């Protein structure tokens, strides 16, 4: 375990059980999301390149709308 992770756990361990569980859920959720993205593109780097090319084309053509994945 890294020093930074140890420090984070030490700091969080001083919080309430509810807060510790909430933070643990956030960490696990983010970690699992990241792993899904890795898996999605690990077998096909071309998929990622296609997404990048598409995004750059949208930006260059002015079709790009600022916002996040959750914006509809």
PDB file with one MODEL, atoms N, CA, C and O in Angstrom:
MODEL        1
ATOM      1  N   UNK A   1       0.846  -1.168   0.000  1.00  0.00           N
ATOM      2  CA  UNK A   1       0.000   0.000   0.000  1.00  0.00           C
ATOM      3  C   UNK A   1       0.895   1.236   0.000  1.00  0.00           C
ATOM      4  O   UNK A   1       1.931   1.258   0.665  1.00  0.00           O
ATOM      5  N   UNK A   2       0.497   2.252  -0.739  1.00  0.00           N
ATOM      6  CA  UNK A   2       1.305   3.461  -0.821  1.00  0.00           C
ATOM      7  C   UNK A   2       1.130   4.319   0.438  1.00  0.00           C
ATOM      8  O   UNK A   2       0.166   4.161   1.187  1.00  0.00           O
ATOM      9  N   UNK A   3       2.074   5.217   0.645  1.00  0.00           N
ATOM     10  CA  UNK A   3       1.987   6.130   1.787  1.00  0.00           C
ATOM     11  C   UNK A   3       0.748   7.008   1.703  1.00  0.00           C
ATOM     12  O   UNK A   3       0.096   7.274   2.713  1.00  0.00           O
ATOM     13  N   UNK A   4       0.427   7.456   0.492  1.00  0.00           N
ATOM     14  CA  UNK A   4      -0.740   8.321   0.318  1.00  0.00           C
ATOM     15  C   UNK A   4      -2.029   7.576   0.669  1.00  0.00           C
ATOM     16  O   UNK A   4      -2.912   8.133   1.321  1.00  0.00           O
ATOM     17  N   UNK A   5      -2.133   6.330   0.240  1.00  0.00           N
ATOM     18  CA  UNK A   5      -3.329   5.545   0.555  1.00  0.00           C
ATOM     19  C   UNK A   5      -3.410   5.273   2.057  1.00  0.00           C
ATOM     20  O   UNK A   5      -4.492   5.326   2.642  1.00  0.00           O
ATOM     21  N   UNK A   6      -2.280   4.985   2.671  1.00  0.00           N
ATOM     22  CA  UNK A   6      -2.264   4.782   4.121  1.00  0.00           C
ATOM     23  C   UNK A   6      -2.717   6.048   4.846  1.00  0.00           C
ATOM     24  O   UNK A   6      -3.490   5.971   5.801  1.00  0.00           O
ATOM     25  N   UNK A   7      -2.247   7.201   4.404  1.00  0.00           N
ATOM     26  CA  UNK A   7      -2.643   8.470   5.016  1.00  0.00           C
ATOM     27  C   UNK A   7      -4.138   8.704   4.844  1.00  0.00           C
ATOM     28  O   UNK A   7      -4.812   9.154   5.771  1.00  0.00           O
ATOM     29  N   UNK A   8      -4.654   8.401   3.661  1.00  0.00           N
ATOM     30  CA  UNK A   8      -6.090   8.562   3.414  1.00  0.00           C
ATOM     31  C   UNK A   8      -6.901   7.671   4.354  1.00  0.00           C
ATOM     32  O   UNK A   8      -7.873   8.124   4.958  1.00  0.00           O
ATOM     33  N   UNK A   9      -6.503   6.409   4.477  1.00  0.00           N
ATOM     34  CA  UNK A   9      -7.217   5.501   5.368  1.00  0.00           C
ATOM     35  C   UNK A   9      -7.121   5.953   6.822  1.00  0.00           C
ATOM     36  O   UNK A   9      -8.100   5.880   7.564  1.00  0.00           O
ATOM     37  N   UNK A  10      -5.957   6.415   7.222  1.00  0.00           N
ATOM     38  CA  UNK A  10      -5.780   6.894   8.592  1.00  0.00           C
ATOM     39  C   UNK A  10      -6.691   8.085   8.874  1.00  0.00           C
ATOM     40  O   UNK A  10      -7.327   8.155   9.926  1.00  0.00           O
ATOM     41  N   UNK A  11      -6.749   9.008   7.939  1.00  0.00           N
ATOM     42  CA  UNK A  11      -7.595  10.188   8.104  1.00  0.00           C
ATOM     43  C   UNK A  11      -9.072   9.805   8.142  1.00  0.00           C
ATOM     44  O   UNK A  11      -9.820  10.270   9.002  1.00  0.00           O
ATOM     45  N   UNK A  12      -9.482   8.962   7.212  1.00  0.00           N
ATOM     46  CA  UNK A  12     -10.884   8.554   7.123  1.00  0.00           C
ATOM     47  C   UNK A  12     -11.298   7.722   8.325  1.00  0.00           C
ATOM     48  O   UNK A  12     -12.458   7.767   8.732  1.00  0.00           O
ATOM     49  N   UNK A  13     -10.371   6.963   8.901  1.00  0.00           N
ATOM     50  CA  UNK A  13     -10.695   6.090  10.027  1.00  0.00           C
ATOM     51  C   UNK A  13     -11.140   6.875  11.263  1.00  0.00           C
ATOM     52  O   UNK A  13     -11.713   6.303  12.190  1.00  0.00           O
ATOM     53  N   UNK A  14     -10.879   8.169  11.276  1.00  0.00           N
ATOM     54  CA  UNK A  14     -11.284   9.007  12.409  1.00  0.00           C
ATOM     55  C   UNK A  14     -12.720   9.504  12.272  1.00  0.00           C
ATOM     56  O   UNK A  14     -13.268  10.103  13.198  1.00  0.00           O
ATOM     57  N   UNK A  15     -13.320   9.254  11.120  1.00  0.00           N
ATOM     58  CA  UNK A  15     -14.697   9.688  10.874  1.00  0.00           C
ATOM     59  C   UNK A  15     -15.684   8.641  11.379  1.00  0.00           C
ATOM     60  O   UNK A  15     -15.293   7.543  11.776  1.00  0.00           O
ATOM     61  N   UNK A  16     -16.957   8.994  11.359  1.00  0.00           N
ATOM     62  CA  UNK A  16     -18.009   8.071  11.798  1.00  0.00           C
ATOM     63  C   UNK A  16     -18.073   6.866  10.861  1.00  0.00           C
ATOM     64  O   UNK A  16     -17.586   6.914   9.732  1.00  0.00           O
ATOM     65  N   UNK A  17     -18.672   5.802  11.344  1.00  0.00           N
ATOM     66  CA  UNK A  17     -18.839   4.591  10.536  1.00  0.00           C
ATOM     67  C   UNK A  17     -19.624   4.921   9.263  1.00  0.00           C
ATOM     68  O   UNK A  17     -19.300   4.432   8.180  1.00  0.00           O
ATOM     69  N   UNK A  18     -20.653   5.753   9.405  1.00  0.00           N
ATOM     70  CA  UNK A  18     -21.462   6.118   8.237  1.00  0.00           C
ATOM     71  C   UNK A  18     -20.612   6.832   7.187  1.00  0.00           C
ATOM     72  O   UNK A  18     -20.713   6.540   5.996  1.00  0.00           O
ATOM     73  N   UNK A  19     -19.775   7.769   7.637  1.00  0.00           N
ATOM     74  CA  UNK A  19     -18.913   8.503   6.717  1.00  0.00           C
ATOM     75  C   UNK A  19     -17.883   7.565   6.092  1.00  0.00           C
ATOM     76  O   UNK A  19     -17.611   7.657   4.895  1.00  0.00           O
ATOM     77  N   UNK A  20     -17.313   6.670   6.885  1.00  0.00           N
ATOM     78  CA  UNK A  20     -16.340   5.720   6.360  1.00  0.00           C
ATOM     79  C   UNK A  20     -16.968   4.858   5.263  1.00  0.00           C
ATOM     80  O   UNK A  20     -16.365   4.637   4.213  1.00  0.00           O
ATOM     81  N   UNK A  21     -18.187   4.374   5.521  1.00  0.00           N
ATOM     82  CA  UNK A  21     -18.880   3.542   4.530  1.00  0.00           C
ATOM     83  C   UNK A  21     -19.207   4.338   3.275  1.00  0.00           C
ATOM     84  O   UNK A  21     -19.088   3.816   2.167  1.00  0.00           O
ATOM     85  N   UNK A  22     -19.616   5.591   3.429  1.00  0.00           N
ATOM     86  CA  UNK A  22     -19.948   6.434   2.289  1.00  0.00           C
ATOM     87  C   UNK A  22     -18.708   6.646   1.413  1.00  0.00           C
ATOM     88  O   UNK A  22     -18.776   6.534   0.189  1.00  0.00           O
ATOM     89  N   UNK A  23     -17.578   6.951   2.053  1.00  0.00           N
ATOM     90  CA  UNK A  23     -16.338   7.166   1.316  1.00  0.00           C
ATOM     91  C   UNK A  23     -15.887   5.870   0.642  1.00  0.00           C
ATOM     92  O   UNK A  23     -15.428   5.894  -0.500  1.00  0.00           O
ATOM     93  N   UNK A  24     -16.014   4.755   1.334  1.00  0.00           N
ATOM     94  CA  UNK A  24     -15.639   3.461   0.756  1.00  0.00           C
ATOM     95  C   UNK A  24     -16.490   3.163  -0.476  1.00  0.00           C
ATOM     96  O   UNK A  24     -15.972   2.674  -1.480  1.00  0.00           O
ATOM     97  N   UNK A  25     -17.785   3.450  -0.410  1.00  0.00           N
ATOM     98  CA  UNK A  25     -18.663   3.240  -1.564  1.00  0.00           C
ATOM     99  C   UNK A  25     -18.239   4.107  -2.739  1.00  0.00           C
ATOM    100  O   UNK A  25     -18.229   3.646  -3.881  1.00  0.00           O
ATOM    101  N   UNK A  26     -17.888   5.361  -2.466  1.00  0.00           N
ATOM    102  CA  UNK A  26     -17.433   6.260  -3.538  1.00  0.00           C
ATOM    103  C   UNK A  26     -16.167   5.730  -4.207  1.00  0.00           C
ATOM    104  O   UNK A  26     -16.062   5.701  -5.433  1.00  0.00           O
ATOM    105  N   UNK A  27     -15.217   5.316  -3.385  1.00  0.00           N
ATOM    106  CA  UNK A  27     -13.950   4.799  -3.917  1.00  0.00           C
ATOM    107  C   UNK A  27     -14.196   3.561  -4.775  1.00  0.00           C
ATOM    108  O   UNK A  27     -13.689   3.459  -5.892  1.00  0.00           O
ATOM    109  N   UNK A  28     -14.976   2.626  -4.247  1.00  0.00           N
ATOM    110  CA  UNK A  28     -15.243   1.393  -4.993  1.00  0.00           C
ATOM    111  C   UNK A  28     -15.994   1.673  -6.289  1.00  0.00           C
ATOM    112  O   UNK A  28     -15.685   1.087  -7.327  1.00  0.00           O
ATOM    113  N   UNK A  29     -16.973   2.560  -6.233  1.00  0.00           N
ATOM    114  CA  UNK A  29     -17.740   2.895  -7.437  1.00  0.00           C
ATOM    115  C   UNK A  29     -16.830   3.485  -8.510  1.00  0.00           C
ATOM    116  O   UNK A  29     -16.883   3.076  -9.670  1.00  0.00           O
ATOM    117  N   UNK A  30     -16.000   4.442  -8.122  1.00  0.00           N
ATOM    118  CA  UNK A  30     -15.084   5.053  -9.086  1.00  0.00           C
ATOM    119  C   UNK A  30     -14.093   4.038  -9.635  1.00  0.00           C
ATOM    120  O   UNK A  30     -13.795   4.031 -10.829  1.00  0.00           O
ATOM    121  N   UNK A  31     -13.591   3.194  -8.767  1.00  0.00           N
ATOM    122  CA  UNK A  31     -12.639   2.173  -9.186  1.00  0.00           C
ATOM    123  C   UNK A  31     -13.273   1.218 -10.190  1.00  0.00           C
ATOM    124  O   UNK A  31     -12.668   0.899 -11.214  1.00  0.00           O
ATOM    125  N   UNK A  32     -14.489   0.760  -9.900  1.00  0.00           N
ATOM    126  CA  UNK A  32     -15.163  -0.184 -10.790  1.00  0.00           C
ATOM    127  C   UNK A  32     -15.514   0.467 -12.127  1.00  0.00           C
ATOM    128  O   UNK A  32     -15.441  -0.181 -13.171  1.00  0.00           O
ATOM    129  N   UNK A  33     -15.892   1.735 -12.100  1.00  0.00           N
ATOM    130  CA  UNK A  33     -16.174   2.452 -13.347  1.00  0.00           C
ATOM    131  C   UNK A  33     -14.903   2.522 -14.195  1.00  0.00           C
ATOM    132  O   UNK A  33     -14.937   2.272 -15.400  1.00  0.00           O
ATOM    133  N   UNK A  34     -13.804   2.858 -13.567  1.00  0.00           N
ATOM    134  CA  UNK A  34     -12.527   2.945 -14.286  1.00  0.00           C
ATOM    135  C   UNK A  34     -12.149   1.593 -14.885  1.00  0.00           C
ATOM    136  O   UNK A  34     -11.680   1.522 -16.021  1.00  0.00           O
ATOM    137  N   UNK A  35     -12.354   0.522 -14.120  1.00  0.00           N
ATOM    138  CA  UNK A  35     -12.035  -0.822 -14.616  1.00  0.00           C
ATOM    139  C   UNK A  35     -12.906  -1.182 -15.814  1.00  0.00           C
ATOM    140  O   UNK A  35     -12.426  -1.819 -16.752  1.00  0.00           O
ATOM    141  N   UNK A  36     -14.185  -0.782 -15.800  1.00  0.00           N
ATOM    142  CA  UNK A  36     -15.079  -1.052 -16.930  1.00  0.00           C
ATOM    143  C   UNK A  36     -14.567  -0.357 -18.189  1.00  0.00           C
ATOM    144  O   UNK A  36     -14.565  -0.941 -19.273  1.00  0.00           O
ATOM    145  N   UNK A  37     -14.128   0.906 -18.036  1.00  0.00           N
ATOM    146  CA  UNK A  37     -13.592   1.637 -19.194  1.00  0.00           C
ATOM    147  C   UNK A  37     -12.333   0.954 -19.709  1.00  0.00           C
ATOM    148  O   UNK A  37     -12.156   0.798 -20.917  1.00  0.00           O
ATOM    149  N   UNK A  38     -11.468   0.549 -18.801  1.00  0.00           N
ATOM    150  CA  UNK A  38     -10.241  -0.151 -19.215  1.00  0.00           C
ATOM    151  C   UNK A  38     -10.580  -1.408 -20.008  1.00  0.00           C
ATOM    152  O   UNK A  38     -10.006  -1.663 -21.067  1.00  0.00           O
ATOM    153  N   UNK A  39     -11.508  -2.178 -19.486  1.00  0.00           N
ATOM    154  CA  UNK A  39     -11.894  -3.426 -20.136  1.00  0.00           C
ATOM    155  C   UNK A  39     -12.544  -3.157 -21.487  1.00  0.00           C
ATOM    156  O   UNK A  39     -12.297  -3.876 -22.455  1.00  0.00           O
ATOM    157  N   UNK A  40     -13.372  -2.124 -21.552  1.00  0.00           N
ATOM    158  CA  UNK A  40     -14.079  -1.820 -22.790  1.00  0.00           C
ATOM    159  C   UNK A  40     -13.127  -1.517 -23.935  1.00  0.00           C
ATOM    160  O   UNK A  40     -13.411  -1.843 -25.088  1.00  0.00           O
ATOM    161  N   UNK A  41     -12.001  -0.896 -23.621  1.00  0.00           N
ATOM    162  CA  UNK A  41     -11.091  -0.489 -24.681  1.00  0.00           C
ATOM    163  C   UNK A  41      -9.798  -1.299 -24.738  1.00  0.00           C
ATOM    164  O   UNK A  41      -9.002  -1.120 -25.660  1.00  0.00           O
ATOM    165  N   UNK A  42      -9.580  -2.175 -23.779  1.00  0.00           N
ATOM    166  CA  UNK A  42      -8.325  -2.922 -23.761  1.00  0.00           C
ATOM    167  C   UNK A  42      -8.197  -3.889 -24.932  1.00  0.00           C
ATOM    168  O   UNK A  42      -7.098  -4.122 -25.435  1.00  0.00           O
ATOM    169  N   UNK A  43      -9.314  -4.445 -25.359  1.00  0.00           N
ATOM    170  CA  UNK A  43      -9.267  -5.408 -26.462  1.00  0.00           C
ATOM    171  C   UNK A  43      -9.314  -4.737 -27.826  1.00  0.00           C
ATOM    172  O   UNK A  43      -9.050  -5.373 -28.846  1.00  0.00           O
ATOM    173  N   UNK A  44      -9.651  -3.453 -27.846  1.00  0.00           N
ATOM    174  CA  UNK A  44      -9.770  -2.782 -29.126  1.00  0.00           C
ATOM    175  C   UNK A  44      -9.380  -1.309 -29.000  1.00  0.00           C
ATOM    176  O   UNK A  44     -10.251  -0.453 -28.851  1.00  0.00           O
ATOM    177  N   UNK A  45      -8.093  -1.007 -29.059  1.00  0.00           N
ATOM    178  CA  UNK A  45      -7.671   0.387 -28.999  1.00  0.00           C
ATOM    179  C   UNK A  45      -8.268   1.211 -30.144  1.00  0.00           C
ATOM    180  O   UNK A  45      -8.365   2.435 -30.052  1.00  0.00           O
ATOM    181  N   UNK A  46      -8.664   0.531 -31.219  1.00  0.00           N
ATOM    182  CA  UNK A  46      -9.260   1.237 -32.351  1.00  0.00           C
ATOM    183  C   UNK A  46     -10.588   1.888 -31.960  1.00  0.00           C
ATOM    184  O   UNK A  46     -10.928   2.953 -32.475  1.00  0.00           O
ATOM    185  N   UNK A  47     -11.342   1.256 -31.055  1.00  0.00           N
ATOM    186  CA  UNK A  47     -12.601   1.848 -30.590  1.00  0.00           C
ATOM    187  C   UNK A  47     -12.339   3.205 -29.941  1.00  0.00           C
ATOM    188  O   UNK A  47     -13.048   4.176 -30.205  1.00  0.00           O
ATOM    189  N   UNK A  48     -11.331   3.260 -29.105  1.00  0.00           N
ATOM    190  CA  UNK A  48     -10.991   4.508 -28.436  1.00  0.00           C
ATOM    191  C   UNK A  48     -10.525   5.550 -29.450  1.00  0.00           C
ATOM    192  O   UNK A  48     -10.905   6.717 -29.366  1.00  0.00           O
ATOM    193  N   UNK A  49      -9.714   5.131 -30.390  1.00  0.00           N
ATOM    194  CA  UNK A  49      -9.249   6.063 -31.424  1.00  0.00           C
ATOM    195  C   UNK A  49     -10.427   6.607 -32.227  1.00  0.00           C
ATOM    196  O   UNK A  49     -10.444   7.788 -32.571  1.00  0.00           O
ATOM    197  N   UNK A  50     -11.402   5.767 -32.526  1.00  0.00           N
ATOM    198  CA  UNK A  50     -12.587   6.214 -33.256  1.00  0.00           C
ATOM    199  C   UNK A  50     -13.376   7.248 -32.455  1.00  0.00           C
ATOM    200  O   UNK A  50     -13.858   8.231 -33.018  1.00  0.00           O
ATOM    201  N   UNK A  51     -13.510   7.031 -31.150  1.00  0.00           N
ATOM    202  CA  UNK A  51     -14.213   7.994 -30.309  1.00  0.00           C
ATOM    203  C   UNK A  51     -13.477   9.330 -30.263  1.00  0.00           C
ATOM    204  O   UNK A  51     -14.098  10.391 -30.323  1.00  0.00           O
ATOM    205  N   UNK A  52     -12.172   9.272 -30.159  1.00  0.00           N
ATOM    206  CA  UNK A  52     -11.361  10.495 -30.145  1.00  0.00           C
ATOM    207  C   UNK A  52     -11.525  11.245 -31.461  1.00  0.00           C
ATOM    208  O   UNK A  52     -11.740  12.457 -31.464  1.00  0.00           O
ATOM    209  N   UNK A  53     -11.426  10.538 -32.564  1.00  0.00           N
ATOM    210  CA  UNK A  53     -11.566  11.162 -33.879  1.00  0.00           C
ATOM    211  C   UNK A  53     -12.935  11.791 -34.048  1.00  0.00           C
ATOM    212  O   UNK A  53     -13.061  12.897 -34.575  1.00  0.00           O
ATOM    213  N   UNK A  54     -13.955  11.084 -33.601  1.00  0.00           N
ATOM    214  CA  UNK A  54     -15.323  11.601 -33.690  1.00  0.00           C
ATOM    215  C   UNK A  54     -15.491  12.872 -32.860  1.00  0.00           C
ATOM    216  O   UNK A  54     -16.090  13.846 -33.316  1.00  0.00           O
ATOM    217  N   UNK A  55     -14.963  12.853 -31.650  1.00  0.00           N
ATOM    218  CA  UNK A  55     -15.068  14.026 -30.769  1.00  0.00           C
ATOM    219  C   UNK A  55     -14.327  15.217 -31.368  1.00  0.00           C
ATOM    220  O   UNK A  55     -14.831  16.339 -31.342  1.00  0.00           O
ATOM    221  N   UNK A  56     -13.137  14.978 -31.906  1.00  0.00           N
ATOM    222  CA  UNK A  56     -12.372  16.065 -32.514  1.00  0.00           C
ATOM    223  C   UNK A  56     -13.088  16.633 -33.733  1.00  0.00           C
ATOM    224  O   UNK A  56     -13.073  17.844 -33.955  1.00  0.00           O
ATOM    225  N   UNK A  57     -13.710  15.769 -34.518  1.00  0.00           N
ATOM    226  CA  UNK A  57     -14.465  16.235 -35.685  1.00  0.00           C
ATOM    227  C   UNK A  57     -15.634  17.106 -35.265  1.00  0.00           C
ATOM    228  O   UNK A  57     -15.894  18.136 -35.886  1.00  0.00           O
ATOM    229  N   UNK A  58     -16.349  16.698 -34.205  1.00  0.00           N
ATOM    230  CA  UNK A  58     -17.469  17.492 -33.702  1.00  0.00           C
ATOM    231  C   UNK A  58     -17.001  18.857 -33.220  1.00  0.00           C
ATOM    232  O   UNK A  58     -17.661  19.866 -33.467  1.00  0.00           O
ATOM    233  N   UNK A  59     -15.885  18.888 -32.547  1.00  0.00           N
ATOM    234  CA  UNK A  59     -15.349  20.158 -32.050  1.00  0.00           C
ATOM    235  C   UNK A  59     -14.977  21.062 -33.215  1.00  0.00           C
ATOM    236  O   UNK A  59     -15.324  22.243 -33.226  1.00  0.00           O
ATOM    237  N   UNK A  60     -14.280  20.513 -34.186  1.00  0.00           N
ATOM    238  CA  UNK A  60     -13.830  21.297 -35.339  1.00  0.00           C
ATOM    239  C   UNK A  60     -14.990  21.814 -36.180  1.00  0.00           C
ATOM    240  O   UNK A  60     -14.910  22.907 -36.743  1.00  0.00           O
ATOM    241  N   UNK A  61     -16.068  21.038 -36.271  1.00  0.00           N
ATOM    242  CA  UNK A  61     -17.212  21.443 -37.097  1.00  0.00           C
ATOM    243  C   UNK A  61     -18.203  22.323 -36.335  1.00  0.00           C
ATOM    244  O   UNK A  61     -19.166  22.822 -36.918  1.00  0.00           O
ATOM    245  N   UNK A  62     -17.970  22.514 -35.039  1.00  0.00           N
ATOM    246  CA  UNK A  62     -18.869  23.338 -34.238  1.00  0.00           C
ATOM    247  C   UNK A  62     -20.099  22.602 -33.737  1.00  0.00           C
ATOM    248  O   UNK A  62     -21.010  23.223 -33.191  1.00  0.00           O
ATOM    249  N   UNK A  63     -20.140  21.292 -33.914  1.00  0.00           N
ATOM    250  CA  UNK A  63     -21.285  20.489 -33.465  1.00  0.00           C
ATOM    251  C   UNK A  63     -21.184  20.101 -31.998  1.00  0.00           C
ATOM    252  O   UNK A  63     -22.111  19.520 -31.432  1.00  0.00           O
ATOM    253  N   UNK A  64     -20.072  20.422 -31.400  1.00  0.00           N
ATOM    254  CA  UNK A  64     -19.799  20.034 -30.006  1.00  0.00           C
ATOM    255  C   UNK A  64     -20.673  20.842 -29.053  1.00  0.00           C
ATOM    256  O   UNK A  64     -20.758  22.065 -29.170  1.00  0.00           O
ATOM    257  N   UNK A  65     -21.315  20.166 -28.120  1.00  0.00           N
ATOM    258  CA  UNK A  65     -22.088  20.826 -27.063  1.00  0.00           C
ATOM    259  C   UNK A  65     -21.393  20.575 -25.745  1.00  0.00           C
ATOM    260  O   UNK A  65     -21.140  19.429 -25.374  1.00  0.00           O
ATOM    261  N   UNK A  66     -21.083  21.653 -25.035  1.00  0.00           N
ATOM    262  CA  UNK A  66     -20.388  21.516 -23.771  1.00  0.00           C
ATOM    263  C   UNK A  66     -21.298  20.867 -22.748  1.00  0.00           C
ATOM    264  O   UNK A  66     -22.476  21.213 -22.655  1.00  0.00           O
ATOM    265  N   UNK A  67     -20.768  19.936 -21.983  1.00  0.00           N
ATOM    266  CA  UNK A  67     -21.535  19.246 -20.951  1.00  0.00           C
ATOM    267  C   UNK A  67     -20.896  17.924 -20.637  1.00  0.00           C
ATOM    268  O   UNK A  67     -19.878  17.555 -21.222  1.00  0.00           O
ATOM    269  N   UNK A  68     -21.493  17.214 -19.715  1.00  0.00           N
ATOM    270  CA  UNK A  68     -20.964  15.924 -19.305  1.00  0.00           C
ATOM    271  C   UNK A  68     -21.767  14.777 -19.883  1.00  0.00           C
ATOM    272  O   UNK A  68     -22.688  14.984 -20.673  1.00  0.00           O
ATOM    273  N   UNK A  69     -21.415  13.585 -19.490  1.00  0.00           N
ATOM    274  CA  UNK A  69     -22.106  12.402 -19.957  1.00  0.00           C
ATOM    275  C   UNK A  69     -23.562  12.367 -19.488  1.00  0.00           C
ATOM    276  O   UNK A  69     -24.422  11.780 -20.146  1.00  0.00           O
ATOM    277  N   UNK A  70     -23.826  13.002 -18.348  1.00  0.00           N
ATOM    278  CA  UNK A  70     -25.165  12.959 -17.769  1.00  0.00           C
ATOM    279  C   UNK A  70     -26.095  14.015 -18.353  1.00  0.00           C
ATOM    280  O   UNK A  70     -27.298  13.986 -18.092  1.00  0.00           O
ATOM    281  N   UNK A  71     -25.567  14.935 -19.129  1.00  0.00           N
ATOM    282  CA  UNK A  71     -26.403  15.976 -19.728  1.00  0.00           C
ATOM    283  C   UNK A  71     -27.141  15.426 -20.929  1.00  0.00           C
ATOM    284  O   UNK A  71     -26.559  14.767 -21.791  1.00  0.00           O
ATOM    285  N   UNK A  72     -28.423  15.705 -20.970  1.00  0.00           N
ATOM    286  CA  UNK A  72     -29.225  15.214 -22.115  1.00  0.00           C
ATOM    287  C   UNK A  72     -29.865  16.379 -22.816  1.00  0.00           C
ATOM    288  O   UNK A  72     -30.578  16.190 -23.801  1.00  0.00           O
TER     289      UNK A  72
ENDMDL
END
